[in-house]
Amino acid sequence: VDEESIGIVMSMGFSRSHALRALSLTNNNVEAAVDWALNTPEDCSVLNALVQSLPKSSTT
């Protein structure tokens, strides 16, 4: 996987690790990697950590 391809995929808003995985699985094909990344959610633990860090709203 080359750095230029990683940069292209990352410029579309994907993390480096997600870009690397996508490019590895698609034989460094940027178009296929972006398609894969769009259809495959990133690690949910990152999202869960973000949700937990948000302030809780109190609606009573």
C-alpha positions in Angstrom: 0.0 0.0 0.0 1.5 3.3 -1.0 1.4 6.6 1.0 -0.3 8.5 -1.9 -3.2 6.1 -1.9 -3.5 6.3 1.9 -3.6 10.1 1.7 -6.3 10.1 -0.9 -8.6 7.8 1.1 -7.8 9.7 4.3 -8.6 13.0 2.6 -12.2 11.7 2.3 -12.5 11.6 6.0 -11.4 8.1 6.9 -8.8 7.3 9.6 -5.4 6.0 8.6 -6.1 2.5 9.9 -9.4 2.3 8.1 -7.7 3.5 4.9 -4.9 1.0 5.3 -7.3 -1.9 5.8 -9.5 -0.8 2.8 -6.5 -0.5 0.5 -5.0 -3.8 1.7 -8.2 -5.6 1.0 -8.7 -4.0 -2.4 -5.1 -4.5 -3.7 -4.4 -0.8 -3.4 -7.3 0.2 -5.6 -8.4 3.6 -4.3 -11.9 3.6 -5.9 -12.6 0.1 -4.5 -11.1 1.0 -1.1 -13.3 4.1 -0.8 -16.4 2.0 -1.7 -15.4 -0.6 0.9 -14.7 2.0 3.5 -18.1 3.7 2.9 -19.9 0.3 3.4 -17.8 -1.0 6.3 -18.1 1.0 9.6 -14.9 1.7 11.5 -14.2 0.1 14.8 -17.3 0.7 17.0 -15.1 1.2 20.1 -13.9 4.5 18.8 -17.5 5.6 18.3 -18.5 4.3 21.7 -15.7 6.2 23.4 -16.8 9.4 21.6 -20.4 8.9 22.8 -19.3 8.3 26.3 -17.2 11.5 26.3 -20.1 13.7 25.3 -21.9 15.6 28.1 -25.2 14.1 29.1 -28.1 16.3 28.5 -30.7 16.6 31.2 -34.2 16.9 29.8 -36.8 16.9 32.6 
